[in-house]
Amino acid sequence: MGDSFDVAVVGGGISGVGVALEAAKRGKNVVLVERGTLLSQTSSNSLRIIHGGLRYLQQFHFPRVVQSLRSQIELLNLYPEHIKRLPCLMPLQSRGIKQKPFMAAAGAFYNLLYRAAGGGIRNADILSQDQVREYSPHAAHLFAQGAFLWHDAHVVHLSKFFSTLREELLERGVTLLENHTVTEVSQVSGGFALSGTSILTASNVVNVAGPWFHSGIQAKHMSAQRRPYKWAKGYNLLMKKPFPSSYALGLQGKSGRLFFLSPRSDGFAVGTWYAPFEGPADEVFVSEEEQSTALGEICELFPDLALSLSDIIDVEVGVLPMKGYDRVGDPELYGAERYAVFPGYVEVLSTKFTPFLYQARKVLTLLER
Ligand SMILES: Cc1cc2nc3c(=O)[nH]c(=O)nc-3n(C[C@H](O)[C@H](O)[C@H](O)COP(=O)(O)OP(=O)(O)OC[C@H]3O[C@@H](n4cnc5c(N)ncnc54)[C@H](O)[C@@H]3O)c2cc1C
């Protein structure tokens, strides 16, 4: 038998990094096992938005709005060189819930929650079309009724942020095993044995292997309690074109689908499209036809940009757990992460990058309990 640890974390995505950091902060002897390179899978394909939970407001899920805002504020304070505030605009409409009076009321309430979460006085506001023209001259045609302005945050340079997290893990004494695949977790006296590239033991195991979490690595005796999940692939297009706005844009396409456009150093990113996905997560890809359809939806909104397939410089794709279908027939994802808890063993299936520190604290509390 090899080395022994207090906590073994299986999966070095953002969820695993968060758990390993939090456990080490609490004085635990931690090993983080990653089958490839740290932070190279779903977590490196995120749109990079650190959400403030505005969409939960629409679902009247107020505690979750506050929790998202707290996660956002915490990350802005902890990593100010990597995570910055991102002003965002959404068009107001002449009918429905996006009319000016409703959105003004929603904004006022969001400001209250923002303050309750420890933010400043003001996060959201209403802008006229002329004001939008000042910040987003090439998008002003989409804002005939004015705009709802709110502030999210984003990771400016993902690779630099990830380097900082790696350094932090090492400084806190986490044993980092990259290129080590865990093939089985079995219960042994006093804890668990993890087999794979090498064998190690741990009193506690946290399975945060993302879309691979069910691939034979659960502790053996727990397999009967496993619920099958459905999966969706999510993808973003990276465009090498000047961003048509100095603010990020949350837009609705003609099909009713929502898009988010945000600036990147060499152009802009637009996403996220979802499609049901049944294959192995390692084989996920986005076909040229899917790219072309997605691009067509953006061209409808910005005909003047004359975007073509050759403007796509990269496609970011990852696999996420899916709950069902939304009103336009797209996969609907779980709104919040899913936990499964057994003595000494926790599985987390994350649905967002944003709450990784909150999620990590919750996992540690579950294990300590
Ligand atoms: C296109 C897209 C856009 C998104 N945009 C946003 C956004 O803007 N904001 C936001 O908050 N969230 C966003 N998300 C969601 C977010 O990216 C994910 O929820 C999050 O990255 C999941 O992290 P994770 O650590 O749980 O999983 P992963 O990053 O997938 O990490 C799991 C790790 O486990 C490793 N692993 C698997 N099996 C084993 C094994 N047997 N042994 C050892 N290691 C193993 C894998 O190699 C992998 O590195 C987006 C997702 C997608 C796909």
The ligand as a Gaussian input file, in Angstrom:
#p B3LYP/6-31G(d) Opt

LIG

0 1
 C      -19.113000      25.778000     -22.750000
 C      -19.225000      25.978000     -21.264000
 C      -19.318000      27.258000     -20.748000
 C      -19.417000      27.452000     -19.366000
 N      -19.444000      28.721000     -18.893000
 C      -19.479000      28.933000     -17.549000
 C      -19.417000      30.259000     -17.043000
 O      -19.311000      31.243000     -17.781000
 N      -19.465000      30.415000     -15.698000
 C      -19.564000      29.360000     -14.833000
 O      -19.621000      29.581000     -13.609000
 N      -19.589000      28.074000     -15.293000
 C      -19.543000      27.836000     -16.626000
 N      -19.554000      26.552000     -17.119000
 C      -19.626000      25.425000     -16.173000
 C      -18.267000      25.101000     -15.558000
 O      -17.251000      25.178000     -16.530000
 C      -18.269000      23.698000     -14.943000
 O      -19.376000      23.565000     -14.076000
 C      -17.003000      23.439000     -14.128000
 O      -15.844000      23.775000     -14.866000
 C      -16.936000      21.982000     -13.718000
 O      -15.728000      21.788000     -13.016000
 P      -15.361000      20.384000     -12.428000
 O      -14.098000      20.548000     -11.666000
 O      -16.526000      19.843000     -11.665000
 O      -15.177000      19.443000     -13.699000
 P      -13.925000      19.306000     -14.721000
 O      -13.322000      20.625000     -15.020000
 O      -14.400000      18.493000     -15.853000
 O      -12.875000      18.484000     -13.874000
 C      -12.981000      17.092000     -13.638000
 C      -11.561000      16.538000     -13.677000
 O      -11.554000      15.197000     -13.228000
 C      -10.553000      14.507000     -13.943000
 N      -10.826000      13.070000     -13.841000
 C      -11.873000      12.411000     -14.400000
 N      -11.809000      11.093000     -14.094000
 C      -10.699000      10.932000     -13.331000
 C      -10.101000       9.811000     -12.715000
 N      -10.637000       8.589000     -12.825000
 N       -8.939000       9.985000     -12.011000
 C       -8.394000      11.213000     -11.875000
 N       -8.927000      12.328000     -12.454000
 C      -10.063000      12.186000     -13.160000
 C      -10.701000      15.051000     -15.360000
 O       -9.532000      14.834000     -16.123000
 C      -10.993000      16.527000     -15.090000
 O       -9.813000      17.320000     -15.123000
 C      -19.439000      26.330000     -18.493000
 C      -19.339000      25.039000     -19.011000
 C      -19.226000      24.858000     -20.375000
 C      -19.080000      23.466000     -20.915000

